[in-house]
Amino acid sequence: MRRRGGFTLVEVVVVLVILAVAAAAVAPALLSPAPRGPARAAAGVGRMLASARRLAVDRGEAVSLTLNPAAGTWRAAAEPAGDSLAAGRIPLPEGVTLAAAPGPARFVFHPLGGATGVPLTLTGEGRTARVEVDRWTGEARVSGG
């Protein structure tokens, strides 16, 4: 009786287990971690700014977004009349603070996409993130965190 070449089922299973353990050890290093603390909050504020910009472009009129860090609130309004479009609370995780110098931060988004506004700083968990709008494109940029 002649023996055939190849691997036994046990050998194949052992190799697969070794590969699975190696993949499980390497996978976390390959995946970027989810943003935490100030970075997550900054991304949320960036989405609010992007929504206000989109609203200005869609409506064909300037829209202002005012963030009041002391009260933890925001308000969107049509410009120049100041008619309120929406308002709410700023979504900040526990331990994260929002600062704008001085007082409330006011952004004005123009119908062609441009914007004006002051940079925002979010701090917490020993980290700092910054949110700014590009004056020419109105796009929100988040850095740090």
C-alpha positions as CSV (number, residue, x, y, z in Angstrom):
1,M,0.0,0.0,0.0
2,R,1.4,3.3,-1.0
3,R,1.1,6.4,1.1
4,R,-0.2,9.6,-0.5
5,G,1.4,13.0,0.1
6,G,-0.4,15.9,1.7
7,F,-1.4,17.2,5.1
8,T,-3.6,15.6,7.7
9,L,-6.7,17.4,9.0
10,V,-5.0,17.9,12.4
11,E,-2.0,19.7,10.8
12,V,-4.3,22.0,8.8
13,V,-6.4,22.9,11.9
14,V,-3.2,23.6,13.9
15,V,-1.9,26.0,11.1
16,L,-5.4,27.7,11.0
17,V,-5.4,28.2,14.8
18,I,-1.9,29.7,14.6
19,L,-3.0,32.1,11.8
20,A,-6.1,33.1,13.7
21,V,-4.1,33.9,16.9
22,A,-1.6,36.0,14.8
23,A,-4.4,37.9,13.1
24,A,-6.0,38.7,16.4
25,A,-2.8,40.0,17.8
26,V,-2.0,42.2,14.7
27,A,-5.5,43.5,13.9
28,P,-5.7,46.2,16.6
29,A,-2.5,47.7,15.4
30,L,-3.8,48.0,11.9
31,L,-7.1,49.6,12.8
32,S,-7.1,53.2,13.7
33,P,-8.6,53.8,17.1
34,A,-12.0,55.5,17.4
35,P,-11.7,59.2,18.3
36,R,-12.3,59.9,22.0
37,G,-13.0,62.8,24.2
38,P,-12.1,66.1,22.6
39,A,-11.6,64.6,19.1
40,R,-15.1,63.0,19.1
41,A,-16.6,66.3,20.4
42,A,-14.7,68.3,17.8
43,A,-15.9,66.0,15.0
44,G,-19.5,66.6,16.2
45,V,-19.0,70.4,16.2
46,G,-17.4,70.1,12.7
47,R,-20.6,68.3,11.5
48,M,-22.7,71.1,13.0
49,L,-20.7,73.6,11.1
50,A,-20.9,71.6,7.9
51,S,-24.7,71.4,8.3
52,A,-24.9,75.2,8.7
53,R,-22.8,75.7,5.6
54,R,-24.9,73.3,3.6
55,L,-28.1,75.1,4.8
56,A,-26.6,78.5,3.6
57,V,-25.8,77.1,0.2
58,D,-29.2,75.3,-0.2
59,R,-31.2,78.3,0.9
60,G,-29.1,80.8,-1.1
61,E,-28.8,83.1,1.9
62,A,-26.3,83.6,4.7
63,V,-26.8,81.5,7.8
64,S,-25.2,82.2,11.2
65,L,-24.3,79.5,13.7
66,T,-23.7,80.8,17.3
67,L,-22.2,78.5,19.9
68,N,-22.4,79.6,23.5
69,P,-19.9,77.5,25.4
70,A,-21.0,78.9,28.8
71,A,-24.6,77.8,28.3
72,G,-23.8,74.7,26.2
73,T,-26.2,75.8,23.5
74,W,-26.2,76.6,19.8
75,R,-28.5,78.6,17.5
76,A,-28.7,78.8,13.7
77,A,-30.3,81.8,12.1
78,A,-30.9,83.3,8.7
79,E,-28.9,86.5,8.0
80,P,-29.3,89.4,8.1
81,A,-32.8,89.2,9.6
82,G,-31.8,86.9,12.4
83,D,-34.8,84.6,12.0
84,S,-34.1,81.4,14.1
85,L,-33.8,78.3,12.0
86,A,-32.9,75.8,14.7
87,A,-31.4,75.6,18.2
88,G,-30.2,73.0,20.6
89,R,-27.5,71.8,23.1
90,I,-23.9,71.3,22.0
91,P,-23.1,67.6,22.1
92,L,-20.2,67.4,24.5
93,P,-19.1,64.2,26.3
94,E,-18.6,64.4,30.0
95,G,-15.3,66.0,31.0
96,V,-14.9,67.9,27.7
97,T,-15.1,71.7,27.6
98,L,-15.5,74.0,24.6
99,A,-13.9,77.4,24.6
100,A,-14.1,80.3,22.1
101,A,-12.3,83.6,22.7
102,P,-14.0,85.8,23.7
103,G,-17.6,84.7,24.7
104,P,-19.9,82.9,22.3
105,A,-18.5,81.8,18.9
106,R,-20.4,83.1,15.9
107,F,-19.9,81.7,12.4
108,V,-21.5,83.1,9.3
109,F,-21.8,80.9,6.2
110,H,-22.4,82.6,2.9
111,P,-24.4,81.2,0.0
112,L,-21.4,80.7,-2.1
113,G,-19.7,78.6,0.6
114,G,-17.3,81.0,2.3
115,A,-17.5,81.6,6.0
116,T,-16.2,83.7,8.9
117,G,-15.7,82.6,12.5
118,V,-13.3,82.2,15.3
119,P,-11.4,78.9,16.1
120,L,-12.9,76.7,18.8
121,T,-10.8,74.7,21.3
122,L,-12.1,71.6,23.0
123,T,-10.2,70.2,25.9
124,G,-10.5,67.1,28.1
125,E,-8.8,63.9,29.1
126,G,-5.4,65.7,28.9
127,R,-6.0,66.3,25.1
128,T,-6.9,69.3,23.0
129,A,-8.7,69.5,19.7
130,R,-9.3,72.6,17.5
131,V,-12.1,73.3,15.1
132,E,-11.7,76.0,12.4
133,V,-13.6,77.0,9.3
134,D,-11.8,77.9,6.0
135,R,-12.8,81.4,5.1
136,W,-12.9,80.7,1.4
137,T,-14.6,77.3,1.3
138,G,-16.4,77.3,4.6
139,E,-15.3,73.8,5.3
140,A,-14.7,72.8,8.9
141,R,-11.3,71.5,9.8
142,V,-10.6,69.5,13.0
143,S,-7.1,69.1,14.3
144,G,-5.5,67.5,17.4
145,G,-7.4,65.4,19.9
